[in-house]
Amino acid sequence: MPLREKVAFACDKAKLAGHLFLPDPVGTSETGPVSGVVVAGTWTSVKEQMADRYAEELARRGFAALTFDFTGYGESEGEPRDYESPELKVHDLRAAADFLTGHPAVSGTRLGALGVCAGAMYVSAFAAEDSRVRSLALVAPWLHDRRICEENYGGPEGIEAKKSAAAAAQRTYEETGEVTYVPVVSGSDPDAAMPFDIDFYLNPERGGVEQWSNRFAVMAWTGWLDFDAVAIAPKVTASVLLVHSEDAAVPDGARRFHDGLAGARELLWTEGIQFDFYDQTPQVGFAADAAAEHFARTL
């Protein structure tokens, strides 16, 4: 059985809380240090949702895997809370990699990263900036650019409306310190970040865990919508595996990202809707097996 250790590490002024999953046994004189993988979940998520699930699966397959709450989320420190900043999340991933590669049970030279959904954007941007990342696994990746955002957020008019709301919320925060929130998931609130009743997030037996607040800082819309993950692809030299489905989110983004990659790459298609890849046995097992095989070859 994998070992799970509660850990904490510093990122600038915030202390970040994480879980380190280790194979059992690990770090003995017989095995030596193992390869390490930093795992990032979907946007707005906390580690207890899909990230822990994948980290445990990787540890079962012989890897050290680190999950953590990004700045302002879950058990981690940082203000404002529940603020979805791609730039900040990439910065946090660097601190997580520093911690993981410095652990005595982990090889300092064999570092990979796994991102689920929007986590794929963040780990890819991190890998483009940090040559320590030798391999990436992107599971049901949400990889957007302006075109994909327009297709999913009401066209140019919808994007400008969200940016206008973000600017107003930013002014309120600067003037009063008060953060304007909407739900992440809600079928009854049209202003929700995802205005649907999504079982994964609302079901306490799945991802509706008490650590997750289901709120989205409105002032974060601009940074999210302007983040161009597809443009990052040519800067990524690490070996990349993408696991996706035609019935999951934005498969076109995965194709265009894959086609733009500079290094070795593989796009592996399977079946399932987006949320199946977060916690359902067939999809998680398939993706974890593929990721482990990929990391074994490339780390």
C-alpha positions in Angstrom: 0.0 0.0 0.0 1.3 3.5 -0.7 2.2 5.7 2.2 0.6 9.1 2.5 2.4 11.9 4.4 1.0 15.3 5.2 3.6 17.9 4.2 4.0 21.6 4.0 6.4 23.8 2.1 7.0 27.5 1.5 6.1 29.5 -1.5 7.2 33.1 -1.1 5.1 34.4 1.9 2.5 31.5 1.8 2.9 28.1 3.3 1.4 25.4 1.1 -0.2 22.2 2.4 0.2 19.0 0.5 0.1 15.2 0.5 3.2 13.2 -0.5 2.4 9.7 -1.7 5.3 7.2 -1.6 5.5 3.6 -2.7 6.0 1.1 0.1 8.8 0.3 0.6 10.7 3.3 -0.8 14.1 4.9 -0.4 15.8 1.8 0.9 19.3 0.8 -0.1 17.8 -1.8 -2.5 15.5 0.5 -4.4 17.2 3.9 -4.1 15.4 7.2 -4.7 12.3 7.0 -7.0 11.1 9.3 -9.7 8.9 12.1 -8.5 5.7 13.5 -10.1 3.9 16.7 -9.1 0.1 16.3 -9.6 -2.3 19.2 -10.3 -6.1 18.9 -10.4 -8.7 20.9 -12.2 -9.3 24.7 -11.8 -10.6 25.7 -8.4 -10.0 22.2 -7.0 -8.4 21.1 -3.7 -6.0 18.1 -3.4 -8.7 15.9 -1.8 -10.6 15.8 -5.1 -9.0 14.3 -8.2 -5.3 15.1 -7.5 -5.0 12.7 -4.5 -6.7 9.9 -6.5 -4.1 10.1 -9.2 -1.2 10.5 -6.9 -2.2 7.4 -5.0 -2.4 5.5 -8.2 1.0 6.6 -9.3 2.5 5.6 -5.9 1.0 2.2 -6.4 2.9 2.0 -9.6 6.2 2.9 -8.0 6.4 6.7 -8.2 6.6 9.4 -5.5 3.7 11.8 -6.2 3.0 15.2 -4.6 -0.4 16.9 -4.4 -1.0 20.3 -2.8 -3.5 23.1 -2.4 -2.5 26.1 -4.4 -2.1 29.5 -2.8 -5.4 30.6 -1.4 -7.1 27.2 -1.7 -7.9 24.5 0.8 -5.4 24.1 3.7 -2.8 26.4 2.1 -2.2 30.0 3.2 -2.6 33.0 0.9 -5.0 35.8 0.1 -7.3 36.3 -1.7 -9.0 33.0 -1.2 -10.2 30.9 -4.1 -8.6 33.1 -6.7 -7.9 31.3 -10.0 -4.6 32.7 -11.3 -2.8 30.7 -13.9 0.4 32.7 -13.3 0.3 32.1 -9.6 -0.4 28.4 -10.0 2.6 28.0 -12.3 4.7 29.8 -9.6 3.4 27.4 -6.9 4.3 24.4 -9.1 7.9 25.6 -9.0 7.9 25.6 -5.2 6.3 22.1 -5.2 9.0 20.8 -7.5 11.7 22.3 -5.3 10.1 20.4 -2.3 9.6 17.1 -4.1 13.1 17.0 -5.7 14.7 17.8 -2.4 13.0 14.9 -0.6 15.4 12.1 0.4 13.2 9.4 -1.1 12.9 11.1 -4.4 15.4 11.5 -7.2 16.4 15.0 -7.8 16.9 14.5 -11.5 13.8 12.5 -12.5 10.9 14.9 -12.3 7.5 14.6 -14.0 4.2 16.3 -13.8 0.6 15.2 -14.2 -2.3 17.6 -14.8 -6.0 16.8 -14.9 -8.3 19.1 -16.9 -7.1 22.7 -16.5 -4.2 21.4 -14.4 -2.8 20.4 -17.8 -2.4 24.0 -18.7 -0.6 24.8 -15.6 1.9 21.9 -15.6 2.6 22.6 -19.3 3.3 26.2 -18.7 5.6 25.2 -15.8 7.4 22.6 -17.9 7.9 25.2 -20.6 9.8 27.4 -18.1 11.6 24.7 -16.0 14.0 22.2 -17.7 13.8 20.0 -14.6 10.5 18.7 -15.9 11.4 15.8 -18.2 8.0 14.3 -18.8 4.3 15.4 -18.7 1.1 13.4 -18.5 -2.1 15.4 -19.3 -5.4 13.7 -18.4 -8.6 14.9 -20.0 -6.8 18.1 -20.6 -8.5 21.5 -20.9 -6.1 23.4 -23.1 -7.7 26.6 -24.3 -6.9 29.6 -26.4 -9.1 32.6 -27.5 -11.0 30.6 -30.0 -11.9 27.8 -27.5 -12.8 30.4 -24.9 -15.2 32.1 -27.4 -16.8 28.7 -28.2 -17.4 28.0 -24.5 -18.1 31.4 -23.0 -20.6 33.0 -25.3 -18.5 34.3 -28.1 -16.6 37.7 -28.0 -19.5 39.3 -26.3 -19.6 36.7 -23.5 -15.9 37.1 -22.9 -16.0 40.9 -22.8 -18.9 40.7 -20.3 -16.9 38.4 -18.0 -13.9 40.7 -18.3 -16.0 43.7 -17.5 -17.4 41.9 -14.4 -13.8 41.0 -13.4 -12.6 44.6 -13.7 -15.5 45.8 -11.5 -14.7 43.1 -8.9 -11.0 44.0 -9.0 -11.8 47.7 -8.3 -14.0 46.6 -5.4 -11.2 44.4 -4.0 -8.6 47.2 -4.3 -10.9 49.7 -2.7 -12.4 47.6 0.1 -10.5 44.4 0.3 -13.8 42.5 -0.3 -13.7 39.7 -2.8 -16.7 39.2 -5.1 -17.6 35.5 -5.5 -19.9 33.4 -7.6 -20.4 29.7 -7.4 -18.0 27.5 -9.3 -20.8 25.0 -10.1 -24.5 25.8 -10.0 -27.4 24.9 -12.3 -29.5 27.8 -10.9 -27.0 30.7 -11.1 -26.2 31.8 -14.6 -23.2 33.8 -13.3 -21.6 30.6 -12.0 -18.2 29.7 -13.5 -19.8 26.5 -14.6 -23.5 27.1 -14.7 -24.6 23.5 -14.6 -25.5 20.9 -12.0 -22.4 18.7 -12.2 -22.6 15.6 -10.1 -18.9 15.3 -9.5 -18.7 18.6 -7.7 -22.0 18.5 -5.9 -22.0 14.9 -4.8 -20.3 14.5 -1.4 -19.5 10.9 -2.3 -17.5 12.2 -5.2 -15.9 15.6 -5.4 -18.2 17.6 -3.2 -15.8 17.4 -0.3 -15.9 19.7 2.7 -12.5 21.2 1.8 -13.8 22.6 -1.4 -15.6 25.9 -1.1 -17.5 26.0 -4.5 -16.7 29.7 -5.0 -14.9 31.5 -7.8 -13.4 35.0 -7.4 -15.0 37.1 -10.2 -11.8 39.2 -10.6 -10.0 36.0 -11.8 -11.9 35.9 -15.1 -9.5 38.1 -17.1 -6.4 36.0 -16.2 -8.2 32.8 -17.0 -9.6 33.9 -20.3 -6.4 35.5 -21.6 -4.3 32.5 -20.8 -3.3 30.8 -24.1 -2.3 27.2 -23.4 -2.2 26.2 -27.1 0.6 28.8 -27.7 2.7 27.2 -25.0 3.0 23.9 -26.8 6.1 24.9 -29.0 8.0 25.9 -25.9 7.5 22.4 -24.2 10.5 20.2 -24.9 9.5 17.5 -22.3 8.0 14.2 -23.5 4.2 14.6 -23.4 1.4 12.1 -23.1 -2.2 13.3 -23.6 -5.1 11.0 -22.5 -8.4 12.2 -23.8 -11.8 11.4 -25.2 -14.0 12.8 -27.9 -16.8 13.1 -25.3 -14.6 15.0 -22.8 -13.9 18.7 -22.8 -12.4 20.6 -25.7 -10.8 17.7 -27.6 -9.9 20.2 -30.3 -7.6 22.0 -27.9 -5.8 18.7 -27.1 -5.3 18.0 -30.8 -3.9 21.5 -31.6 -1.7 21.5 -28.5 -0.4 18.0 -29.4 0.4 19.2 -33.0 2.3 22.2 -31.7 4.6 20.3 -29.3 8.3 20.5 -29.8 9.3 17.2 -28.3 8.2 13.6 -28.2 4.4 13.3 -27.9 1.6 10.9 -27.9 -2.2 11.5 -27.9 -4.1 8.5 -26.5 -7.8 8.4 -27.1 -10.2 6.5 -24.9 -13.9 6.8 -23.8 -15.7 8.7 -21.1 -17.1 12.2 -20.4 -14.8 14.8 -18.7 -15.9 14.1 -15.1 -15.3 10.3 -15.5 -11.6 11.0 -15.6 -11.7 12.6 -12.2 -12.8 9.6 -10.1 -14.4 6.8 -12.1 -12.5 3.5 -12.0 -12.3 2.6 -15.7 -11.1 6.0 -16.8 -8.8 6.7 -13.8 -7.2 3.3 -14.1 -6.7 3.6 -17.8 -5.1 7.0 -17.5 -2.9 6.0 -14.5 -1.6 3.0 -16.3 -0.8 5.0 -19.4 0.9 7.8 -17.3 2.9 5.3 -15.3 4.2 3.6 -18.4 5.0 7.0 -20.0 6.9 8.1 -16.9 8.8 4.8 -16.6 10.0 5.3 -20.2 10.8 9.0 -20.0 12.1 9.8 -16.5 
